[in-house]
Amino acid sequence: MKINWGTAIVIAFVCFIAFIMYFVISMSTDKKYGHDLVVEDYYQQELKFQTDIDKEANSKSLDSNISWTKTNNGIQINFPKNLDLKQIKGTVFLYRPSNKHLDFEIPISLSNHTLLIPDKRLLGGRWNIKVDWEYNNNAYLYKTDITY
């Protein structure tokens, strides 16, 4: 049986479409390729985006902003030295992009202007740190991504 050019092109298109459909269906139904959102309440977080921008602007207007250093005991977050420790309130949220089960949040409790995030809570890899804090009824936000 002889196949002409028109039939060969149609067979090639059908094979290509079947190939693509196989991968689309297998990626959509396989649980190991989980498609999770960054946060579950995405739309509510989006509505608060302007307040986050304002908090970051407040943070940049300080004489010295928050900084972090990696130590043997974990990650040390350093708050500005000129602030009163008792008036600093807030939370530190650590987000792991590769696994949402490793995300955690800790309240800010300071001793000598530093907060230590213990090494046992952190695995090697990329982390996003979000420090949402208040001082004298002013809201501040510090965001950074690190590789631990």
N, C-alpha and C positions, 0 to 999 in steps of 0.2 A: 504494500500500500504506500502510495506516494502522498506526502503532506506538502501542500503549497505554502507560500509565505504568509498568507492571511491566516491560515489555521495555526501555524507555528507561533505567530504573534499573539493570537487569542490564548493559546495554551500557556505561553510564557506569562501573560498578564494574569491568568487564573492562578497559576502556580505562585506568582509573586503575592497576589492578594491573599491566598491561603496561608502563605508563609507569615505575612504581617499579622493576619487575624489570629493565627496560632499564638504568636508572642503577646499580642494585646490581651487575649483571653487568659493566657497562663500568668501574666503579670498581674492581672486584675483579681484573679481568684486565689493565688498562692499567698498564704498567710505570712510567709517569711519576708515578703516585700510589703510590709505594713506601711500604709500611707497615713501617718499621724500629722495632725496640725501641730504647730509650735505650742499653742495654748488651746485648751478646750473652748473657752469663751472668747473666741477671736473677735467677734463683733463688739462685745462690751469693751475689750481692750482697745479696739480701734477708736471708740468714742472718747477714751481718756488720753488719746495721743497728744492733743494740744497741751494738756496739763503736764505731761511728761516733758514736752519741749520747754515749757516754762520752768520746770524744776531743774532741767539741765542748764538753762541759761542762768538761773540763780546760783547753781553750783560753780559755773565758770566765772561768776562775778566775785567769788571769794578771793581773799588774799592768797591762800594756798588751798588746793583741792585735795580730795582723797587720793591716796596712792596705795600701792600694794607691793609687797615683796614676797618672794618665795623663800621659806626657811626650811630647816630640817623637820620641824614640827608641823608644817602645813603652809597655808597662805596667811600672811599677816596683812590686814587692812589698816592703814594708818590714817587717822583723822587729823585735821588741822590742829596744831598745838595751841593756838590762841583761843580755842573754844572751851566753854565750861562743860565738863564731862556729864554732869547731872542733867543737863538740858538737852542732850542728844538722845533722840528716840528714833526707832525705825526698824527696818528689816534688811537682811542681805539674802538675795535669791541667787542661787547658783543653778544654771541651766546647762544641761549636757545635750548638745544637738544630736548626738548619735543614739541616745537612749533616755527616754523621758522618765524611766523608773529610777534613774540616778539623780534627778532633780531634787533639790531640797531648799528650805528656807529657814533661816535662823534669826532670832531677834538680836538687836544690837545691845550688848552689855559690855561696856568699855572698862578697861583698866589701863591707865596711863596712855590714853589716846590710841590704843591699838585693839584690834579684834582679831583673834586667831581662829581660823577655820582649820580644824584638825586634819592631819594627813590621812587618818583612817577613813574619812568621809569622801576622799578624793581619789579617783583613779587617774592614771596617766591619760592625757589626751586634751582635747579642746573643751573649755568651759566658758560660758558667758556669765559674768558677774554683774548683778544689778543691785546697787545700794540705794535704797529709798529711805531717806531720813529727814528728820525735822530738827530745827534749832531755833529757839525764840519765835515760834509760830511761823517760821518760814520753811517751805518745803524745798528739798534738794534731791537730786538724782545723779548718780554716778554709774555709768555703764562702761564695761570694757570686756574684751574677750582675751583669754589667756590660754596658753598651752602648759599644762602641768606635767 
